[in-house]
Amino acid sequence: MFEETTESVGAGMRDFIENIAKHLVDKPDEVNVTEIDGERTIVYELRVGQGDLGKVIGKRGQTAKSIRILLAAASAKRGKRAVLEILE
């Protein structure tokens, strides 16, 4: 049976966030996701190009909220808490 390591889980989540963000913004080359791994929490810092912050956050924060919900659900299955910080 296939068993995921912590590294592959983190890389998969990072790629997931990056893929979503790249499809939302005007400057996909400027999207960067950094992973900060703690003991029980993983923080993902999403950086986007100038002027693209609103596209990732969405109206009244709905897009960012949706990404965070998917991230939380996927990370909960793996026993770690995930937090998304969106930076410009």
C-alpha positions in Angstrom: 0.0 0.0 0.0 1.2 3.5 -0.8 2.2 5.5 2.3 2.9 9.2 2.0 5.8 10.8 3.8 5.6 14.1 5.5 7.8 15.6 2.8 5.5 14.4 0.0 2.4 15.7 1.9 4.0 19.1 2.3 5.1 19.3 -1.3 1.6 18.2 -2.5 -0.1 20.8 -0.4 2.3 23.5 -1.6 1.8 22.5 -5.2 -2.0 22.5 -4.6 -2.0 26.1 -3.3 0.4 27.2 -6.0 -1.7 25.7 -8.8 -4.9 27.3 -7.6 -3.2 30.7 -7.2 -1.6 30.6 -10.6 -5.0 30.1 -12.2 -6.5 33.1 -10.4 -3.8 35.8 -11.0 -2.7 37.8 -14.0 1.0 37.2 -13.2 1.4 33.5 -12.6 5.2 33.6 -12.7 5.2 35.8 -9.6 3.3 33.2 -7.4 5.4 31.7 -4.7 4.5 29.4 -1.9 6.8 28.9 1.1 6.2 26.2 3.6 7.2 26.7 7.3 6.9 23.3 9.1 6.3 23.3 12.8 5.7 20.4 15.2 1.9 20.3 14.9 1.2 23.1 12.4 2.4 23.9 8.8 2.2 27.5 7.7 2.0 28.2 4.0 2.9 31.7 2.9 1.4 32.6 -0.5 3.1 35.5 -2.2 1.6 37.0 -5.4 2.6 39.8 -7.7 1.6 43.4 -7.3 -2.1 43.9 -8.1 -3.0 40.2 -7.8 -3.7 40.2 -4.1 -7.4 41.0 -4.6 -7.8 38.2 -7.1 -6.6 35.6 -4.6 -8.6 37.0 -1.7 -11.8 37.4 -3.7 -15.0 39.3 -2.9 -15.4 39.6 0.9 -12.6 37.0 1.2 -14.6 34.2 -0.2 -11.9 32.8 -2.5 -9.3 32.9 0.3 -11.8 31.3 2.7 -12.5 28.5 0.2 -8.8 27.7 -0.3 -8.3 27.7 3.5 -11.2 25.3 3.9 -9.8 22.8 1.4 -6.3 23.1 2.9 -7.7 22.5 6.4 -9.7 19.4 5.3 -6.7 17.9 3.5 -4.3 18.6 6.3 -6.7 17.2 9.0 -6.7 13.9 7.3 -2.9 13.8 7.7 -2.9 14.8 11.4 -1.5 18.3 11.1 -3.0 21.8 11.1 -2.4 24.0 8.1 -2.5 27.7 8.0 -2.5 29.9 4.8 -1.1 33.4 4.9 -1.5 35.5 1.8 1.2 38.1 1.2 1.8 40.6 -1.5 
